[in-house]
Every structure is written in C-alpha cells, then in structure tokens.
Amino acid sequence: MNWPTFIIAAIIAVIFLAIIITGIRGKKNGKGSCSCGGSCGGCALSGSCHKAN
C-alpha cells in the first residue's frame, strides 16, 4: 500500500470512529436516534425510539 492510500484510509477510519463514538456518547446521555426534536408523534420509530421510564 502506498502512502497516499494509507493516509486516505486512516482519515476515513478516524471519521468513522468519530461517528460511532458520538453515537455511543449520545445514547449514554439519553439522546435518541430520532431527529424529530423531541416531538416524535409523526416519527416512524416513535414507539421504540424513546422508552417510557
């Protein structure tokens, strides 16, 4: 593997890991995957996105 290919692969890997880590941190902080802004009435995942406490 030559250097430009290695550098591009490393950049893509870092971006991918950042997305995964952001998702995990959001999940631990109580943020759901739904992007409806808190009112999930029209959301297709409204029954499974936010669990009742």
Buried (B, 14 or more C-beta within 10 A) or exposed (E): EEEEEEEEEEEEEEEEEEEEEEEEEEEEEEEBEBEBEEEBEEBEEEEEBBEEE
